[in-house]
Amino acid sequence: MSDEAVSLVDHDPAWAVQFAQQQSRLTVLLEPWLAKPIEHVGSTSVAGLRAKPIVDLLAPVTSLAFAQAAIPALEQDGWLFWPDDPNRHYRLWFLRPRPTMRTHHLQVIAHDHVAALALITFRDALRDDPHLRQTYASLKNSLAERHQRDRNAYSNAKTDFVRSVLQSRGINDLPRTPV
C-alpha cells in the first residue's frame, strides 16, 4: 500500500474545527457502542505543536468485541479500515480518505483499556507542560527529517519518549506493537 511522506506543519486552528465536524458525525454513527465522548488526541490536539496535518480521534467504546459491528457503518461513511493492524487485539484503526492523502485517523478502543487512557494522558501532558511540548516538538522535527519516507519508522522512533512521559504519569503497561 502506498503511503504519504512524513511532513510536519505548524499548528492550524482549523484542526479543532475538523475534529468537531467528525466528532459530531461519529457520535451519531457510533452511538450504540460509545461509552464516553469522542476525544481529539495526537499532535493536532495540542495548540502550538507542529504535526502531520492529520486529525486523530479516539472513540472510547463499551466493548471492542461489541464495536466490531461498527466496521461496516464506518466504511460506508468513508473510513478505510486496517484489518491487518498488529494492534488489533486492543483497537480498530481507520483512516480517511486514503493512505496517500490522509486527513483523519480514528482509533476505536474500549474506554477502560490502558491504550485509551494513554492517548488522553499523553495529550494532556503536552497541553499542560510547555517544556515537555517543546522537547517533543524538537524530537518530532528531527525524526521527520530522518524518516521522511518511512511513516512507521517515524512513529516507532517516538516510542521511548512517549513511554517515558506516560511512565512519569503512572502508566507502565503499554500495549502498542511497533509497526
Backbone as CSV, one residue per row, in Angstrom:
resi,resn,N_x,N_y,N_z,CA_x,CA_y,CA_z,C_x,C_y,C_z
1,MET,0.855,-1.176,0.000,0.000,0.000,0.000,0.901,1.240,0.000
2,SER,0.630,2.167,-0.855,1.373,3.418,-0.925,1.013,4.287,0.275
3,ASP,1.956,5.132,0.679,1.737,5.942,1.871,2.313,7.326,1.668
4,GLU,1.824,8.282,2.460,2.316,9.653,2.437,3.668,9.760,3.118
5,ALA,4.465,10.724,2.674,5.707,11.043,3.359,5.377,11.725,4.684
6,VAL,6.329,11.704,5.611,6.159,12.392,6.887,6.506,13.855,6.671
7,SER,5.542,14.721,6.887,5.731,16.157,6.710,4.992,16.885,7.827
8,LEU,5.752,17.629,8.644,5.148,18.374,9.747,4.865,19.799,9.316
9,VAL,3.755,20.335,9.812,3.377,21.720,9.533,3.064,22.409,10.854
10,ASP,3.056,23.742,10.838,2.708,24.496,12.034,1.271,24.196,12.448
11,HIS,1.020,24.322,13.738,-0.322,24.071,14.260,-1.347,24.933,13.516
12,ASP,-2.472,24.325,13.187,-3.535,25.004,12.451,-4.816,24.966,13.293
13,PRO,-5.347,26.131,13.688,-6.592,26.144,14.472,-7.757,25.446,13.764
14,ALA,-7.684,25.286,12.467,-8.742,24.590,11.723,-8.826,23.113,12.124
15,TRP,-7.765,22.565,12.694,-7.811,21.161,13.115,-8.884,20.942,14.165
16,ALA,-9.082,21.904,15.049,-10.132,21.771,16.068,-11.513,21.738,15.410
17,VAL,-11.684,22.524,14.356,-12.952,22.542,13.619,-13.147,21.208,12.902
18,GLN,-12.097,20.696,12.272,-12.180,19.407,11.581,-12.507,18.286,12.561
19,PHE,-11.905,18.363,13.746,-12.231,17.380,14.776,-13.715,17.466,15.133
20,ALA,-14.201,18.670,15.417,-15.592,18.854,15.849,-16.565,18.323,14.804
21,GLN,-16.251,18.525,13.527,-17.129,18.026,12.463,-17.204,16.503,12.493
22,GLN,-16.047,15.855,12.598,-16.048,14.395,12.630,-16.622,13.873,13.940
23,GLN,-16.350,14.567,15.030,-16.890,14.149,16.322,-18.419,14.098,16.256
24,SER,-19.026,15.113,15.671,-20.489,15.137,15.549,-20.995,13.965,14.725
25,ARG,-20.380,13.748,13.577,-20.796,12.639,12.697,-20.628,11.299,13.400
26,LEU,-19.442,11.113,13.989,-19.124,9.831,14.593,-19.945,9.560,15.856
27,THR,-20.288,10.592,16.584,-21.108,10.402,17.785,-22.459,9.809,17.412
28,VAL,-23.024,10.274,16.334,-24.301,9.727,15.855,-24.093,8.308,15.329
29,LEU,-23.074,8.129,14.514,-22.814,6.839,13.877,-22.468,5.748,14.896
30,LEU,-21.669,6.109,15.902,-21.182,5.120,16.868,-21.982,5.082,18.166
31,GLU,-23.075,5.791,18.214,-23.872,5.913,19.445,-24.141,4.575,20.138
32,PRO,-24.477,3.501,19.426,-24.759,2.240,20.134,-23.551,1.659,20.874
33,TRP,-22.351,2.072,20.512,-21.142,1.466,21.069,-20.369,2.381,22.012
34,LEU,-20.578,3.687,21.924,-19.767,4.633,22.698,-20.015,4.526,24.201
35,ALA,-18.926,4.611,24.962,-19.001,4.643,26.423,-18.776,6.053,26.944
36,LYS,-18.028,6.845,26.184,-17.664,8.212,26.572,-17.605,9.056,25.308
37,PRO,-17.498,10.375,25.451,-17.387,11.241,24.265,-16.115,10.961,23.453
38,ILE,-16.224,11.181,22.170,-15.077,11.042,21.263,-14.086,12.158,21.569
39,GLU,-12.804,11.809,21.628,-11.732,12.727,22.021,-10.849,13.079,20.825
40,HIS,-10.349,14.313,20.828,-9.318,14.755,19.894,-7.984,14.451,20.566
41,VAL,-7.185,13.575,19.970,-5.896,13.178,20.531,-4.814,13.411,19.486
42,GLY,-3.591,13.094,19.826,-2.493,13.271,18.882,-2.036,14.713,18.832
43,SER,-1.034,14.950,18.030,-0.388,16.266,17.984,-1.290,17.384,17.499
44,THR,-2.261,17.087,16.647,-3.147,18.160,16.179,-4.049,18.676,17.284
45,SER,-4.121,17.960,18.401,-4.964,18.383,19.525,-4.215,19.278,20.511
46,VAL,-2.935,19.549,20.224,-2.101,20.331,21.141,-1.725,21.655,20.481
47,ALA,-2.305,22.743,20.969,-2.030,24.068,20.404,-0.530,24.359,20.438
48,GLY,-0.025,24.886,19.332,1.375,25.281,19.254,2.321,24.175,18.839
49,LEU,1.846,22.962,18.675,2.710,21.831,18.330,2.630,21.545,16.832
50,ARG,3.799,21.499,16.182,3.832,21.095,14.773,3.374,19.649,14.669
51,ALA,2.735,19.333,13.550,2.173,17.992,13.413,2.010,17.639,11.946
52,LYS,1.867,16.338,11.696,1.364,15.919,10.396,-0.083,16.425,10.373
53,PRO,-0.549,16.969,9.270,-1.904,17.537,9.242,-2.989,16.464,9.156
54,ILE,-3.013,15.631,10.186,-3.970,14.524,10.259,-4.620,14.579,11.627
55,VAL,-5.917,14.738,11.669,-6.657,14.839,12.920,-6.892,13.430,13.465
56,ASP,-6.388,13.189,14.683,-6.541,11.889,15.340,-7.724,11.921,16.291
57,LEU,-8.572,10.911,16.186,-9.750,10.798,17.045,-9.712,9.474,17.797
58,LEU,-10.190,9.520,19.031,-10.349,8.332,19.856,-11.827,8.162,20.146
59,ALA,-12.366,7.001,19.776,-13.754,6.659,20.099,-13.721,5.604,21.199
60,PRO,-13.972,6.008,22.459,-13.956,5.050,23.572,-15.283,4.288,23.641
61,VAL,-15.221,3.005,23.411,-16.424,2.179,23.331,-16.565,1.294,24.573
62,THR,-17.762,0.781,24.766,-18.019,-0.080,25.922,-17.276,-1.399,25.806
63,SER,-17.157,-1.915,24.579,-16.521,-3.208,24.359,-15.970,-3.252,22.940
64,LEU,-14.700,-3.636,22.799,-14.115,-3.747,21.459,-14.809,-4.867,20.670
65,ALA,-15.109,-5.959,21.328,-15.787,-7.066,20.643,-17.150,-6.616,20.106
66,PHE,-17.891,-5.897,20.915,-19.207,-5.394,20.509,-19.064,-4.379,19.371
67,ALA,-18.015,-3.559,19.413,-17.819,-2.493,18.416,-17.399,-3.018,17.043
68,GLN,-17.055,-4.286,16.936,-16.737,-4.859,15.623,-17.899,-4.633,14.656
69,ALA,-19.096,-4.613,15.183,-20.291,-4.420,14.358,-20.342,-3.033,13.730
70,ALA,-19.521,-2.103,14.202,-19.498,-0.744,13.655,-18.653,-0.633,12.394
71,ILE,-17.843,-1.621,12.106,-16.927,-1.534,10.955,-17.678,-1.233,9.657
72,PRO,-18.728,-1.969,9.296,-19.420,-1.660,8.033,-19.995,-0.246,7.992
73,ALA,-20.538,0.232,9.091,-21.107,1.585,9.111,-20.020,2.635,8.927
74,LEU,-18.861,2.426,9.544,-17.749,3.365,9.375,-17.221,3.334,7.943
75,GLU,-17.119,2.146,7.379,-16.661,2.038,5.987,-17.648,2.719,5.045
76,GLN,-18.925,2.563,5.289,-19.933,3.225,4.456,-19.830,4.746,4.564
77,ASP,-19.366,5.239,5.694,-19.200,6.673,5.912,-17.859,7.192,5.376
78,GLY,-17.078,6.330,4.724,-15.834,6.774,4.100,-14.565,6.492,4.874
79,TRP,-14.665,5.754,5.980,-13.486,5.387,6.751,-12.888,4.105,6.188
80,LEU,-11.573,4.080,5.997,-10.864,2.912,5.487,-10.326,2.126,6.682
81,PHE,-10.798,0.902,6.842,-10.423,0.046,7.965,-9.122,-0.680,7.668
82,TRP,-8.256,-0.812,8.666,-6.989,-1.543,8.530,-7.127,-2.882,9.253
83,PRO,-7.566,-3.927,8.538,-7.810,-5.211,9.195,-6.540,-5.909,9.665
84,ASP,-5.388,-5.572,9.110,-4.130,-6.231,9.464,-3.320,-5.461,10.501
85,ASP,-3.938,-4.512,11.182,-3.274,-3.746,12.235,-2.686,-4.716,13.259
86,PRO,-1.371,-4.642,13.526,-0.788,-5.540,14.526,-1.297,-5.251,15.941
87,ASN,-2.001,-4.144,16.122,-2.556,-3.788,17.425,-4.068,-4.037,17.488
88,ARG,-4.551,-4.845,16.606,-5.994,-5.097,16.532,-6.542,-5.781,17.785
89,HIS,-5.686,-6.367,18.580,-6.151,-7.012,19.816,-6.734,-5.998,20.800
90,TYR,-6.407,-4.715,20.632,-6.990,-3.725,21.539,-7.674,-2.556,20.828
91,ARG,-7.605,-2.488,19.491,-8.233,-1.352,18.809,-8.698,-1.729,17.406
92,LEU,-9.615,-0.908,16.901,-9.979,-0.904,15.486,-9.418,0.412,14.958
93,TRP,-8.684,0.365,13.862,-7.990,1.551,13.362,-8.469,1.859,11.944
94,PHE,-8.801,3.151,11.728,-9.333,3.619,10.449,-8.615,4.892,10.031
95,LEU,-8.663,5.181,8.738,-8.203,6.470,8.239,-9.163,6.936,7.172
96,ARG,-9.052,8.221,6.838,-9.819,8.755,5.720,-9.020,9.856,5.068
97,PRO,-9.146,10.159,3.838,-9.922,9.387,2.865,-9.137,8.220,2.267
98,ARG,-7.773,8.321,2.217,-6.976,7.210,1.666,-5.535,7.337,2.181
99,PRO,-4.777,6.238,2.143,-3.412,6.256,2.704,-2.499,7.312,2.095
100,THR,-2.673,7.632,0.830,-1.779,8.596,0.184,-2.183,10.046,0.411
101,MET,-3.324,10.269,1.073,-3.752,11.636,1.377,-4.673,11.596,2.594
102,ARG,-4.076,11.376,3.735,-4.848,11.233,4.970,-5.250,12.591,5.525
103,THR,-6.449,12.663,6.065,-6.878,13.852,6.800,-7.266,13.505,8.234
104,HIS,-7.638,12.237,8.470,-8.096,11.802,9.782,-7.661,10.360,10.063
105,HIS,-7.388,10.103,11.333,-7.212,8.750,11.854,-8.255,8.564,12.949
106,LEU,-8.780,7.360,13.060,-9.751,7.035,14.098,-9.329,5.736,14.772
107,GLN,-9.220,5.786,16.096,-8.970,4.580,16.874,-10.205,4.312,17.724
108,VAL,-10.742,3.115,17.592,-11.864,2.658,18.401,-11.265,1.709,19.437
109,ILE,-11.350,2.117,20.720,-10.701,1.370,21.801,-11.680,1.297,22.973
110,ALA,-11.675,0.185,23.675,-12.509,0.074,24.877,-12.133,1.188,25.852
111,HIS,-13.142,1.846,26.397,-12.931,3.027,27.246,-12.063,2.744,28.458
112,ASP,-12.044,1.504,28.947,-11.279,1.175,30.141,-9.937,0.511,29.828
113,HIS,-9.548,0.508,28.570,-8.258,-0.073,28.173,-7.156,0.950,28.399
114,VAL,-5.987,0.482,28.815,-4.862,1.375,29.095,-4.479,2.206,27.863
115,ALA,-4.681,1.702,26.671,-4.326,2.458,25.462,-5.169,3.722,25.324
116,ALA,-6.443,3.649,25.684,-7.294,4.842,25.627,-6.828,5.861,26.661
117,LEU,-6.543,5.399,27.848,-6.038,6.285,28.900,-4.701,6.899,28.494
118,ALA,-3.845,6.126,27.867,-2.523,6.617,27.455,-2.639,7.743,26.427
119,LEU,-3.531,7.606,25.458,-3.699,8.651,24.447,-4.111,9.971,25.083
120,ILE,-5.033,9.909,26.007,-5.531,11.119,26.665,-4.477,11.689,27.613
121,THR,-3.810,10.821,28.347,-2.784,11.266,29.298,-1.627,11.942,28.583
122,PHE,-1.169,11.383,27.473,-0.057,11.982,26.732,-0.466,13.337,26.162
123,ARG,-1.650,13.407,25.588,-2.156,14.681,25.072,-2.193,15.739,26.177
124,ASP,-2.748,15.378,27.314,-2.873,16.334,28.411,-1.520,16.751,28.962
125,ALA,-0.561,15.836,28.993,0.787,16.179,29.457,1.403,17.236,28.538
126,LEU,1.247,17.067,27.237,1.786,18.041,26.281,1.063,19.378,26.388
127,ARG,-0.232,19.345,26.591,-1.001,20.592,26.735,-0.590,21.355,27.992
128,ASP,-0.283,20.625,29.063,-0.030,21.245,30.365,1.407,21.704,30.593
129,ASP,2.363,21.180,29.834,3.779,21.434,30.123,4.500,21.989,28.890
130,PRO,4.724,23.306,28.839,5.381,23.916,27.671,6.781,23.352,27.395
131,HIS,7.539,23.043,28.440,8.883,22.483,28.238,8.795,21.094,27.600
132,LEU,7.899,20.268,28.095,7.702,18.932,27.534,7.253,19.034,26.079
133,ARG,6.341,19.961,25.819,5.834,20.170,24.451,6.983,20.564,23.513
134,GLN,7.865,21.447,23.960,8.998,21.879,23.131,9.986,20.738,22.899
135,THR,10.229,19.947,23.930,11.123,18.793,23.787,10.560,17.811,22.766
136,TYR,9.261,17.558,22.855,8.617,16.652,21.911,8.645,17.237,20.499
137,ALA,8.426,18.532,20.372,8.459,19.186,19.061,9.833,19.027,18.416
138,SER,10.887,19.206,19.194,12.250,19.055,18.669,12.505,17.621,18.210
139,LEU,12.061,16.672,19.028,12.214,15.266,18.653,11.460,14.973,17.363
140,LYS,10.220,15.413,17.266,9.420,15.171,16.062,10.070,15.771,14.816
141,ASN,10.576,16.991,14.938,11.222,17.632,13.789,12.423,16.833,13.323
142,SER,13.244,16.389,14.266,14.431,15.598,13.932,14.047,14.274,13.274
143,LEU,13.065,13.597,13.848,12.651,12.304,13.308,11.954,12.436,11.961
144,ALA,11.202,13.494,11.766,10.531,13.703,10.474,11.557,13.900,9.367
145,GLU,12.637,14.586,9.703,13.701,14.778,8.720,14.411,13.455,8.429
146,ARG,14.684,12.695,9.475,15.410,11.427,9.340,14.575,10.346,8.660
147,HIS,13.270,10.332,8.927,12.398,9.243,8.438,11.320,9.769,7.488
148,GLN,11.666,10.730,6.671,10.668,11.390,5.820,9.872,10.421,4.952
149,ARG,10.477,9.366,4.504,9.796,8.422,3.603,9.340,7.144,4.298
150,ASP,9.433,7.102,5.634,9.073,5.884,6.354,8.227,6.242,7.576
151,ARG,6.932,6.302,7.361,5.985,6.695,8.402,6.082,5.790,9.632
152,ASN,6.229,4.484,9.422,6.310,3.570,10.562,7.578,3.802,11.375
153,ALA,8.703,4.013,10.712,9.949,4.283,11.438,9.825,5.574,12.238
154,TYR,9.200,6.583,11.664,8.976,7.849,12.359,8.153,7.619,13.632
155,SER,7.043,6.926,13.499,6.178,6.662,14.646,6.888,5.819,15.702
156,ASN,7.561,4.765,15.265,8.233,3.881,16.214,9.380,4.579,16.940
157,ALA,10.049,5.518,16.282,11.170,6.223,16.901,10.723,7.151,18.029
158,LYS,9.446,7.478,18.091,8.917,8.314,19.174,8.533,7.500,20.402
159,THR,8.549,6.190,20.297,8.029,5.318,21.345,8.701,5.524,22.696
160,ASP,10.016,5.602,22.740,10.705,5.741,24.028,10.316,7.031,24.735
161,PHE,10.207,8.126,23.981,9.812,9.402,24.577,8.401,9.308,25.145
162,VAL,7.491,8.802,24.335,6.091,8.685,24.767,6.005,7.791,26.003
163,ARG,6.691,6.679,25.959,6.682,5.740,27.089,7.197,6.412,28.363
164,SER,8.269,7.212,28.255,8.829,7.859,29.447,7.853,8.887,30.025
165,VAL,7.163,9.625,29.155,6.167,10.589,29.635,5.031,9.857,30.350
166,LEU,4.553,8.790,29.749,3.446,8.049,30.354,3.868,7.388,31.667
167,GLN,5.079,6.852,31.708,5.553,6.241,32.955,5.654,7.284,34.066
168,SER,6.046,8.508,33.708,6.136,9.563,34.723,4.758,9.929,35.258
169,ARG,3.718,9.511,34.553,2.331,9.776,34.976,1.604,8.504,35.401
170,GLY,2.381,7.459,35.678,1.822,6.244,36.262,1.289,5.213,35.301
171,ILE,1.537,5.362,34.018,1.069,4.364,33.039,2.294,3.577,32.566
172,ASN,2.345,2.304,32.945,3.533,1.493,32.678,3.309,0.349,31.698
173,ASP,2.094,-0.080,31.517,1.822,-1.262,30.715,1.205,-0.861,29.380
174,LEU,2.055,-0.479,28.428,1.543,-0.035,27.128,1.431,-1.202,26.156
175,PRO,0.315,-1.283,25.439,0.077,-2.422,24.575,0.598,-2.297,23.145
176,ARG,1.021,-1.097,22.725,1.311,-0.845,21.315,2.446,-1.735,20.794
177,THR,2.172,-2.353,19.667,3.172,-3.120,18.962,3.741,-2.219,17.865
178,PRO,5.068,-2.049,17.802,5.615,-1.228,16.707,5.202,-1.782,15.357
179,VAL,4.939,-0.865,14.434,4.540,-1.274,13.074,5.554,-0.774,12.073
